[in-house]
Amino acid sequence: MTDKRSQPLGLTSATALVVASMIGAAVFTSAGYSMGALGSREWVLVCWVVGGFVAICGAISYGALAQQLRESGGEYVYLARRVHPLAGFLAGWVSLLAGFTGALAFAAGVFEQYAAPLLGVEQPNGTIAITLIFLCVLQHSLGVAGGAWLQNAVVVVKVAGLSLLALLGWWWLGSREPLPATPTATFTWSDFAVQLTYVYLAYSGFNAAVYVTEEVRDVERTLPRSMLLGTLLVTVLYLALNAVFVYSGPIDQLAGKHDIAAVAMRLLGGTTAEVCTRLLICTALATSVSALTMSGPRVYAKMAADGLFPIPVPPAGRAPRVAITLQSVLASAVVLTAGLQAQLEYLGFILMLCAAAAVATLFWVRHDDPARRPQWWQLTAAGLFVAAALVLMVLTILRQPEDDRATVAATAVTLGAGVAMYFLLKWIDRVRTEDAEQ
């Protein structure tokens, strides 16, 4: 019989984790940057359609991975078990510095951007964001089941609220005169690729459930379903919201706005609509920070259990409190040192690289158990996901502006530091072993 204390997450909780992880900061910021770069509402929406398709392929692919390797840890486990411990360590290292820590910092930073005008009081930079981070530390240090229950309730409120926001936006759009045609900027595929990396970040939580695999009941059925259901729900919601954002007003009033959702609702419904939107988005971002606080530390705990990360291994069924605290301290440091747009491009690029590497293992590793072998449609989805990721990364690398070179350089530095840390930890472990034997 399944022990619900050690596996407290069912389909509802796993799907809620996916939804909470996906609906984060990027959806409320990236459309403003994309409007500035592409100069076209239609191309911005095409970005979100393509991003949704890639995310659905990714969700199907990760479902196949989870059916084969039923361990928590995500990309770290898949690459460490199937390729090499170094590959797995690099995936975990990326999770530590970017996938969760960076995404957590980004979500908290955008939360501050939306919340600050509501408070009406000047706050030192990062104060609101860091306060939110450590409130989530307290929440998830209490245990898995309690944190999941609270998160489920808030996710329901978030999805309902954002759905209402989309419906109101569509109603306001339908009751006013169409916007005049606006000349569009010169379109290039490299610009489109960069914007699609922003959009990919908004969808990137589609695989969140795999990080808590060992805490999910009936994992073979629950995990694939939770990721696909969550991704489909969020894709529909994203398309509805972004259509409202980009058609809410003239392009020159929306381009480059980091709080485009609030600006759009002010243009459509006035100040009251803007305030309500800010409150709703703050709720949405708070659950995103909560989800990242819940899932990310499971990767570091799994690395510690394998002897590849210098933190205590938590007892079975207990929250990894040391890992949760470490991630939150690092995220707070990022909040204080990095800008939002720079984080968007770096996070989207490096997370796409890691996910593509993990999904690609489906093609060269075969499981002896027929029940665990990927189906043809899972392999098709995996092929499309990997191909899309490669095309986007190549186009981004070939682009000339300084910001894109900085993104590639930051990715290389992150991976290089990970390689150095891996061999340092292996050397320390070898020295300790030799000392113990003497």
N, C-alpha and C positions, 0 to 999 in steps of 0.2 A: 504493500500500500504506500502511496506517495506521502511523504512527510511534508505537510504544508508549512511547517516552521522553517525547513531548509529550502523549500521551493514555494515561496509565497506568491509568485507572480503567475496569474492565469492570462488568458487571451486579452481580457479587458485591460489589465495593468500593463501588459507588454505593448499593446497597441497604443495606450496612453503615453507610454514612455517614448515611442516612436514619434507620435504627434507632437508631444512637448519638446522633443529634441529638434524636430524639423521647424516648427513655427518659432523661429528665433529672430535675431536682430536683422539678418540680411534682407528679409522680405520687406522690412519697413524702412530700408535705407537704399538698397541697390538700384531701384528704379530711378531715383533721382540722379545718380551717377550715370546710369545707362542713357537717360534722356539727354544728358549733356554730351556724351560720347557719340551716340548714334543719331541724335537729332530727329528721331522718328518714333512716334507712338507704336506704329505697327511692328517695327523691328524689335522694339523692347518686348512686346507681347510674344513675338516669335521666339525670342530668347527663353521666355518662361515656358512656352510649349515644348521646345526642344529639351530644356532642363528637366521638365516633368517626365518626358519619355525616357531620358537617360536614367533618372532616379528610379522609375518603375523597373527598368532593366536591371539596375543595381539591386533593388529589393529582391527580385526573383533570384539573382545570382547569389546574394548572401543567404537566401533561404536554402539554396542547395549546399552552400558551405556549412551552414549550421546543422543540416541533416547529417553531414559526414563527420564533422568534428564537434561533439557536444560538450564543449568547454567554454567557459567565460573567457573574455579577453580579446575577441574580435580579430583584427588584422595581426596582432602580435602572435596569437595562437596559430592562425592559419599559415603564416609565413615561417614561424619557428618550427612547426611540426612538419611542414611540407617542403620547405626550401633549405633553410639553414638557421641555426639559432641567431646568427648575426642579422639575417633579414628580419626575423621576428623582433629582435631587440630594436632595430631601426624603426620598425612600425610602432613599437611601444614608445620609443623616444619621440617620434613625431606626435603621437597621441599626447605625451606629456607636455611638449612645448607648443603644439599647434592644435591638434584635433580636439582636445578638451580644454587645456589651459588657455590657448589663444581664443578659441570659440567662446569659452566662459567669460574671458575678459572683454571680448567684443560685445557679447550680449549685455553684460553689465554696463559697459560704456554707453551703448545705445539707450539702455534703460535710463541712465542719468540724463542723456540728451532730451528724452521725452518727459522725464519727471521734473527736471529742474524748473521749467517755466510754471509748473503747477504749484511749487512751493513758494515762489515769489521772494525768496531770500537767497542772497549770494552764498554759495558754498564753495570751499576749496575744491579744485579739480580732483575728481576721483572719490570724493567723500561718499556720495550716494551709491556709486557702483560698488565700492568696497564694503559698505554696510550691508548691501543686498547679498554679496558673496558669503559673508560670514553668518548671516541669518540662515542661508541654505546649508552651511556647514553644521549648524546646530540641528537643523531639521533632519538631516540624513545620518548624523552621528547617533541618533536615537535608535536606529534599526531599520531594516529593509521594509518590513510590512507596514509600519506606521507611516514612513515616508511615502511609500507607494500609495497608500489609501488617501492621504492628503493630496498627493499629486493628481490622482484620478479625478477627484472632485473639482480641482481647479482647472484641469484640462477641459472638462465638460463645459465649465463656465466660459473658458477662453474660446473654444470652438463655436459655441453658441453666440458669443459676443461678436466675434469676427464675421460670422455668417450674417448677423444682423447688420453689421457695418457695411458689408458688401451689398446687401439688399437695399439699404438706405441710399448708398451711393448710386446704385443703378436706378433707383426711383428718382433721385435728384437729377441724374444725367438725362433721363427720359423726359423730364418736365421742363427742360430749358432748351434754348436755341443751340443748334450745333456750333461747334467752334470753327472759326475760319481756318482755311488751309494754311499751313505754315511750311515755308521752304525747309527741306531736310538737309542735313549735313551729308558730305560725301561718304558713301558707305564703303567699308573695307572689311574683308573677312577676318583680318587680324583684330580689328576693333571689336567685331562681333564675338570672336573667341574670348577676348579678355572680359567682355561683359558677361559672357556665358560662365566664366569661372566665378564671377560674383554670384550669379544665379545658382550655380552648382552648390556654393556654400549654403544658400538658403535651403536647398533640398538635402544637404548632406546628412542630416539625422535619420535618413531612411533605414540605416543599418543599426540604429541604437540598441535594438533588442539583443543583438548578438553579444554585447558586452556583459550581459547578465544571464547568459545561457544556463548556467548551473542553478539559477534561482527561478527558472521557469518550469512549470508543470507541463508534461506531455510535449516535450520540446520539439519532436519531429513534426507535429501538426501546428503547435502554437506559434513557434517562431516564424516560419514562412508566412503564415496567415497574418500575423500581427504586422509584419513589415509591409506586406502588399496592401493590406487594408489601410494602414496608417498613411502610406505613400499616396494611394489613390485619393483618399479624403483630403490630404493636404494639397495635392496638385490641383484639384477642382477649386479649393478655397483660394489658392495663390492666383490662379488665372482670373477669378472673379474680382479679387482685391486689386490686382495690378491693372486691370482694365479700368477700374474706377480711378486709381491714382493717375494714370497717364492721360485720361480724357477729362480730368477735373478742371483744367485750365490751360492757358497758353504755355507752350514749351519753355519760354524764357522765364516763367515764374516757377517752374518745377525743376529745371535742369540744375543738377549739382546740390539739391537740397538733401541733407542727411536725415531730415525728419519729414520726408515727402508725404507720408500718410497724414500727418497732422496738417500740413499745408494744403493738401488736397481736400480734406474735409472742411477746412475753413473756407476755401473757395466755393465749395458746394453748399454748405449748411451754416456758415457763420461761426462765430466764436464759441457758442455753446457746443456745436458739433466738434470743433477742434478740441475742447477740453475733455469731452466724453471720449474722444478717440485717444487722446493721450492717456487717460486712465485705463482704457481697455488694453492699449499696447503695453503699458507698464505691467499689467497683470500677465499678459502673454509672455513678456520677456522674463518676468520673475519665474514662471514655470519652466522656461527654457534654461535659465541658470540652475534651477533646481534639478532638472533632468541631467544636465551635464555634471553636476555635483554628485549625482547618484551613479551614473554609468562610468565616467572616466576612471575613478580610483580602482574599479575592478580590474582594469588593465594592469595598473601598477602592482596591485596585490598578486595577480597571476604571475607577473614577472618576478616578484619577490619570492613566490613559492618555488619558482624554477631557479632561484639563486642568481638572478640577473638584475636585481634592483635592491639597494641597501636600505630596506625598510622592514619592520616587523611584519610577519605573516599573520593576518587576523584569524582567530578561531573560526571553524566552520559555522555558517549561519549568522556570523557577527558582521556588522558594518566595518569596512576597512578605514578606521578613523584616522590613522596616521597618514594614509594615502589621500584621504579627503582633505586633511589640513594642509598637506604639502601642495596639492594642486591649487588650493585656494590662495595660499601665500604667493605662489608664482603668478597666478592670474591677477592678483592685486598689483604686483609689480608691473605687469604688462599694461594694466589700466593707466598707470601713472607715466608710462614712457612711450607708448605708441599711438599713432593717429588712426582713425577709423578706416579711412579709404585704403591706407597702406596695409592694414590688417586684412581687409576684404580680399585683395588680390593674392597675397601670400597664403592665406588660409585656404582659399579655393584651389590654388595650384597644387600645394603640397598634399592636401587631403585627396585630391583627385589621383595624384601619383600613387599614394599608398593604397587606395581602394582598388585601382586598376591592377596593381601587383598582386593583391590578395585574390581578386576574382580570376586573374589569369591562371592561378594554380588549378582551377577546375579542369584545364585542358591537358595538364601533364601528370596529374595524380589520379589514379583509378582505385576505387575501393573494392575490396573483395566481396563485400556484402551487396548483393543486387539491390536491396532495399535502399542502400545509401548511394547508389550511382546516380548522377544527375541525368534527368530526362532530356530529350532533344530540345524541348522548348526552353529549358533552363540554360543549356549550352548556347542556344541561339541568343538569348538575352545577355548572357555573359560575353559573347563575342561582340555584340553591338555596344555594350558598355565599355569594354576595353578599347575598341576601335574609336569610339567617340572621345574617350579620355586622351588617347594618343594624338588624335587630330588637334584637339584643343590645346594640348600642351605644346605641340610643335608650332602651331600658329602663334601662340603666346611668346615662345622663345624667339621666333623669327621677327617679331615686332621690334621696332627700333627705340621707342622712347625710353628715357632713363628709368622710369618707374618699373618697366617690365624687366630690364636688366637687373634691377635691384631685387625683384621678386625671385628671379632665377638664382642670383647670387645668394640670397638669404636661404633658399632651399638647399643649395649646395653646402653652405656653412652649417645648416642644421644637420644634414646627413653626415657631413665630415666630423662634426663634434660627436655625433652618435657613434660612429665607428671608433673614434678615440676613446670614448667612455666605455664601450664594450670591452675593448682590449685592456683598459685599465682595471675594470672590475674583474675580468678573468685573471689578470696578473695578481691582484690582491687576493683573490680566492685561492690561487695556486700557492702563494706564499703562506697563507694561513694553513692550508692543508699540509704543507711541508713542515711548518713549525709544530703542528699537532702530532705529526708522525715521529718527530725527533724526541 
